[in-house]
Amino acid sequence: MNRTDLLILGAGWTSTYIIPLLNHHGISYEATTRDGRCVHSRPTISFTFDPLSDDLAPYRRLPTADTVLVVFPLRGKGQSRKLVEMYDDAHNREEMASEVLDAATERSIACSTKWIQLGSTGVWKGEGFLDRLSPVDLDNPRAVAEEELLAVVGKRACILHLAGLWGGERQPRNWISRVAKSKEEVKGKGALHLVHGDDVARAVVGCLENWENLGGQRWIVNDLRTWDWWDLILGWASYRGEGKKGEGGDGGMERYGQWVVELMEQEGVRALPRGREVLGRCLDGRGFWKAVAMVPVKSLLG
């Protein structure tokens, strides 16, 4: 079975940024989708993770990879262990069937695989500044699965917790009508944390190149900014008529901007952005970028 540097399980939106950067760095990869469709003019491997199945056949179609990037979410107890062990067993048995290597060597190859799980910053709750070492919410099924992955493979696991994903057609200013449909809901909006697809790709490559600094740990990946929803809404309101039809309930942001001005008066907010003490949860993502000796390159500011 062919070897590859990186196996992407679940090539979706993030892969539109990750794959070009892998090509740029000369990092070999294979990717999976549910239907085996082409991604970046290249066929993918048809694969669906079924946590209830013991069939090794889908895993035998996957290459042996130095690192597996799990893009889809794993939830609750058992799924991370299932994925790792099924992948490991499929490749051990494949090697034993081909009689290429002795059993001890085959096991060591399979067990050397590193695992990156793309997660969400939603596993952290609380007020004020939180960083990667802050306790996660273990009532969150994704956090439970991530803890299991760290327990099963130890320093061969790395969890990249991504802030709100944006880039291309995914523009934060088009989210307003989904996250706040009334003045009262706008009042409740505090901090927003983001990361651009380009920086997600750089984070994955940075992880591959700096594993000794990252393995066995959780990391927050954001743009190192805490955005104030009110400040953003008021700024976007100046682009009247440029929003998607239906955005804000009337095809534009003007109404939302007026709500923010009214709320500033009501709440005694003299200028935007508001102070961190009223924004709620604020995420400190400095640790990751320091560990990979990079800085994020994409921001809403340009």
C-alpha positions as CSV (number, residue, x, y, z in Angstrom):
1,M,0.0,0.0,0.0
2,N,1.3,3.5,-0.9
3,R,2.6,5.8,1.8
4,T,1.8,9.5,2.0
5,D,2.8,12.4,4.2
6,L,-0.8,13.4,5.0
7,L,-4.1,11.7,4.8
8,I,-7.1,14.2,4.9
9,L,-10.2,12.4,6.3
10,G,-13.1,14.5,5.1
11,A,-11.9,17.0,2.4
12,G,-14.3,19.9,2.6
13,W,-14.1,23.7,2.8
14,T,-10.9,23.8,4.7
15,S,-9.2,21.6,2.1
16,T,-9.7,24.3,-0.6
17,Y,-7.0,26.2,1.4
18,I,-5.0,23.3,2.8
19,I,-4.4,21.3,-0.5
20,P,-2.8,24.2,-2.5
21,L,-0.4,24.9,0.4
22,L,0.5,21.2,0.7
23,N,1.3,21.3,-3.1
24,H,3.4,24.5,-2.6
25,H,5.5,22.8,0.1
26,G,5.8,19.5,-1.7
27,I,3.9,17.6,1.0
28,S,2.3,14.5,-0.5
29,Y,-1.3,13.8,0.4
30,E,-4.4,11.8,-0.2
31,A,-7.9,12.9,0.7
32,T,-11.3,11.3,1.3
33,T,-14.8,12.4,0.6
34,R,-18.1,10.4,1.1
35,D,-18.5,10.0,-2.7
36,G,-14.9,10.0,-4.0
37,R,-15.4,13.2,-6.0
38,C,-12.6,15.2,-7.4
39,V,-11.1,17.9,-5.2
40,H,-8.6,20.3,-6.9
41,S,-8.9,18.2,-10.1
42,R,-7.8,15.1,-8.3
43,P,-10.0,12.1,-7.3
44,T,-10.5,11.4,-3.6
45,I,-11.0,8.1,-1.8
46,S,-14.6,7.2,-1.0
47,F,-14.7,6.8,2.8
48,T,-17.4,7.2,5.5
49,F,-16.6,6.7,9.1
50,D,-19.2,4.5,10.7
51,P,-18.5,4.2,14.5
52,L,-20.8,1.1,14.7
53,S,-19.1,-0.9,12.0
54,D,-16.2,-3.4,12.4
55,D,-15.7,-3.8,8.7
56,L,-12.0,-3.1,7.9
57,A,-12.6,-2.9,4.1
58,P,-13.1,0.9,4.0
59,Y,-9.9,1.4,6.0
60,R,-7.9,-0.9,3.7
61,R,-8.6,1.6,0.9
62,L,-6.7,4.3,2.8
63,P,-3.0,4.7,2.4
64,T,-0.5,4.5,5.2
65,A,0.1,8.1,6.3
66,D,2.8,9.7,8.4
67,T,-0.1,12.0,9.7
68,V,-3.9,11.7,9.5
69,L,-5.8,14.9,9.5
70,V,-9.4,14.3,10.8
71,V,-11.6,17.1,9.5
72,F,-15.0,15.8,10.5
73,P,-16.0,16.0,14.1
74,L,-15.8,12.9,16.4
75,R,-18.2,12.9,19.3
76,G,-18.5,11.2,22.7
77,K,-16.6,8.3,24.1
78,G,-15.5,5.5,21.8
79,Q,-15.3,7.2,18.4
80,S,-11.7,8.4,18.5
81,R,-10.5,5.0,19.8
82,K,-12.5,3.2,17.1
83,L,-11.1,5.3,14.2
84,V,-7.5,4.9,15.4
85,E,-7.7,1.2,16.1
86,M,-9.6,0.4,12.9
87,Y,-7.0,2.3,10.8
88,D,-4.2,0.7,12.7
89,D,-5.6,-2.8,12.4
90,A,-6.4,-2.5,8.6
91,H,-2.8,-1.5,7.9
92,N,-1.3,-4.1,10.1
93,R,-3.3,-6.8,8.5
94,E,-2.7,-5.5,5.0
95,E,1.1,-5.6,5.6
96,M,0.9,-9.1,7.1
97,A,-1.1,-10.3,4.1
98,S,1.5,-9.0,1.8
99,E,4.4,-10.5,3.9
100,V,6.5,-7.5,3.2
101,L,7.7,-6.9,6.7
102,D,7.9,-8.9,9.9
103,A,5.0,-8.4,12.4
104,A,7.0,-6.3,14.8
105,T,8.1,-3.8,12.1
106,E,4.5,-3.6,10.7
107,R,3.1,-2.7,14.1
108,S,5.8,-0.1,14.7
109,I,5.0,1.6,11.3
110,A,1.2,1.7,11.9
111,C,1.7,2.9,15.5
112,S,3.9,5.8,14.3
113,T,1.1,7.5,12.6
114,K,0.3,11.0,14.0
115,W,-3.2,12.4,14.3
116,I,-4.5,15.9,13.9
117,Q,-8.1,16.6,14.9
118,L,-9.6,19.8,13.7
119,G,-11.8,21.0,16.6
120,S,-13.8,24.0,17.6
121,T,-13.1,26.7,20.2
122,G,-16.7,26.0,21.4
123,V,-15.3,23.5,23.9
124,W,-14.3,26.5,26.1
125,K,-16.9,28.2,28.2
126,G,-16.6,31.1,30.6
127,E,-15.9,34.8,30.9
128,G,-12.8,36.8,30.4
129,F,-9.6,35.6,28.7
130,L,-9.3,31.8,28.2
131,D,-6.3,30.1,26.7
132,R,-5.5,26.5,25.5
133,L,-4.7,25.4,29.1
134,S,-8.1,26.6,30.4
135,P,-10.4,23.7,31.3
136,V,-12.6,22.5,28.5
137,D,-16.3,21.7,28.9
138,L,-16.4,17.9,29.3
139,D,-20.1,17.9,28.8
140,N,-19.3,18.8,25.2
141,P,-19.3,15.6,23.1
142,R,-16.5,16.9,20.9
143,A,-14.3,17.6,23.9
144,V,-14.9,14.1,25.2
145,A,-13.8,12.6,21.9
146,E,-10.7,14.8,21.8
147,E,-9.8,13.8,25.3
148,E,-10.0,10.2,24.2
149,L,-7.8,10.8,21.2
150,L,-5.1,12.4,23.4
151,A,-5.4,9.4,25.8
152,V,-5.2,6.8,23.1
153,V,-2.2,8.1,21.1
154,G,-0.6,10.6,23.5
155,K,2.0,12.8,21.9
156,R,1.0,11.5,18.5
157,A,-2.2,13.5,18.8
158,C,-2.7,17.2,18.3
159,I,-6.0,19.1,18.6
160,L,-6.3,22.3,16.6
161,H,-9.3,24.3,17.9
162,L,-10.3,26.6,15.1
163,A,-12.1,29.9,15.7
164,G,-14.9,31.0,13.3
165,L,-13.9,30.0,9.8
166,W,-14.0,32.6,7.0
167,G,-12.7,33.3,3.6
168,G,-14.0,33.3,0.0
169,E,-17.8,33.1,0.1
170,R,-17.8,32.7,3.9
171,Q,-17.9,36.3,5.0
172,P,-18.7,37.2,8.6
173,R,-20.9,40.2,7.6
174,N,-23.3,37.7,5.9
175,W,-23.8,35.9,9.2
176,I,-25.6,38.7,11.0
177,S,-29.2,37.7,10.1
178,R,-28.5,34.2,11.3
179,V,-27.0,35.0,14.6
180,A,-29.1,38.0,15.6
181,K,-32.6,38.6,14.3
182,S,-33.7,41.4,16.6
183,K,-32.3,44.4,18.5
184,E,-32.4,42.3,21.7
185,E,-30.3,39.6,20.2
186,V,-27.8,42.2,18.9
187,K,-27.6,43.5,22.5
188,G,-26.5,40.0,23.6
189,K,-23.7,39.7,21.1
190,G,-20.2,40.1,22.6
191,A,-16.9,38.8,21.3
192,L,-16.3,37.2,17.9
193,H,-13.2,35.1,17.1
194,L,-12.1,34.3,13.6
195,V,-9.5,32.5,11.5
196,H,-9.1,32.7,7.8
197,G,-8.9,29.6,5.6
198,D,-5.4,30.6,4.6
199,D,-4.3,30.6,8.2
200,V,-5.9,27.2,8.8
201,A,-3.8,25.8,6.0
202,R,-0.7,27.4,7.5
203,A,-1.6,26.0,10.9
204,V,-1.8,22.5,9.5
205,V,1.6,22.8,7.7
206,G,3.1,24.4,10.8
207,C,1.8,21.5,12.8
208,L,3.5,19.0,10.5
209,E,6.8,20.9,10.6
210,N,6.8,21.5,14.4
211,W,5.3,18.4,15.9
212,E,7.8,18.2,18.7
213,N,6.4,21.5,20.0
214,L,2.7,20.6,19.6
215,G,2.2,16.9,20.1
216,G,-0.1,15.7,22.9
217,Q,-1.8,19.1,23.4
218,R,-4.7,21.3,22.5
219,W,-4.2,24.6,20.6
220,I,-6.3,27.6,19.9
221,V,-6.0,28.8,16.3
222,N,-7.4,32.3,15.7
223,D,-6.2,35.6,14.2
224,L,-5.1,36.9,17.6
225,R,-7.9,39.3,17.7
226,T,-11.1,39.6,19.8
227,W,-13.7,41.3,17.6
228,D,-16.6,43.2,19.0
229,W,-19.8,42.3,17.2
230,W,-21.3,45.8,17.8
231,D,-18.2,47.4,16.3
232,L,-18.3,45.1,13.3
233,I,-22.0,45.6,12.7
234,L,-21.7,49.4,12.8
235,G,-18.8,49.2,10.3
236,W,-20.7,46.9,8.0
237,A,-23.7,49.2,8.1
238,S,-21.8,51.7,6.0
239,Y,-21.9,49.3,3.1
240,R,-25.6,49.7,2.5
241,G,-27.0,47.7,-0.4
242,E,-23.9,45.5,-0.7
243,G,-25.2,42.7,1.6
244,K,-27.0,39.6,0.4
245,K,-30.6,39.9,-0.3
246,G,-32.6,39.3,2.9
247,E,-29.7,40.1,5.2
248,G,-30.9,42.0,8.2
249,G,-34.5,41.3,7.2
250,D,-34.6,44.1,4.6
251,G,-31.7,43.4,2.2
252,G,-29.1,45.5,4.1
253,M,-27.3,46.3,7.3
254,E,-28.7,49.8,8.0
255,R,-31.3,48.6,10.5
256,Y,-28.7,46.7,12.4
257,G,-26.4,49.7,12.5
258,Q,-29.2,51.8,13.9
259,W,-29.8,49.2,16.6
260,V,-26.2,49.4,17.6
261,V,-26.3,53.2,17.9
262,E,-29.5,52.9,20.1
263,L,-27.9,50.3,22.2
264,M,-24.8,52.4,22.8
265,E,-27.0,55.1,24.1
266,Q,-29.0,52.8,26.3
267,E,-26.0,51.0,27.7
268,G,-23.8,54.0,28.2
269,V,-21.2,52.9,25.6
270,R,-19.3,56.0,24.6
271,A,-17.2,54.4,21.8
272,L,-16.5,51.1,20.0
273,P,-15.0,48.6,20.4
274,R,-16.3,47.9,23.9
275,G,-14.0,46.9,26.7
276,R,-13.0,43.2,27.2
277,E,-14.9,43.2,30.5
278,V,-18.2,43.3,28.7
279,L,-17.5,41.1,25.7
280,G,-17.7,37.8,27.5
281,R,-15.4,35.0,26.5
282,C,-12.1,36.2,24.9
283,L,-9.7,33.7,23.5
284,D,-5.9,33.9,23.8
285,G,-4.4,32.2,20.8
286,R,-0.8,33.4,21.1
287,G,0.6,30.0,22.2
288,F,0.0,28.2,18.9
289,W,1.6,30.8,16.7
290,K,4.6,31.1,19.0
291,A,5.0,27.3,18.9
292,V,5.1,27.2,15.1
293,A,7.1,30.5,14.8
294,M,4.5,32.1,12.6
295,V,1.9,34.9,12.8
296,P,-1.5,34.9,11.2
297,V,-1.6,36.7,7.9
298,K,-5.3,37.3,7.2
299,S,-7.6,39.6,9.1
300,L,-10.9,41.4,8.5
301,L,-8.8,44.6,8.5
302,G,-7.4,43.6,5.1
